Amino acid sequence: MPTLAMLVGELPTRFGFQMYSAQGFVEIKVLDANGAPVEIDLERVIAGQLRPDFDWTEGLPPRICTDFPDAAVVSVRQPEREATLHCD
């Protein structure tokens, strides 16, 4: 049935849901100085959603370090990227 839907359904459009539907994931881990997980409210850091087509590995870790004083280590992982930042 999915193949039939692809053949007779609406064609993919630029910026349509198909463009972002299988782009991957964004995984964020924040740890305190003792290695315990830190709960963060992403709405304080970003507007909207964590779109997987955007590179979050550069700007997001320093922003989390700044906005969450308990954060000691921030890791952001995406399918082809990964970054870990040790907060000051």
PyMOL commands that set and color helices and strands:
alter all, ss='L'
color gray80, all
select helices_A, chain A and resi 2-8+17-20+42-44+60-67
alter helices_A, ss='H'
color red, helices_A
select strands_A, chain A and resi 27-31+73-78+81-86
alter strands_A, ss='S'
color yellow, strands_A
deselect
rebuild
show_as cartoon
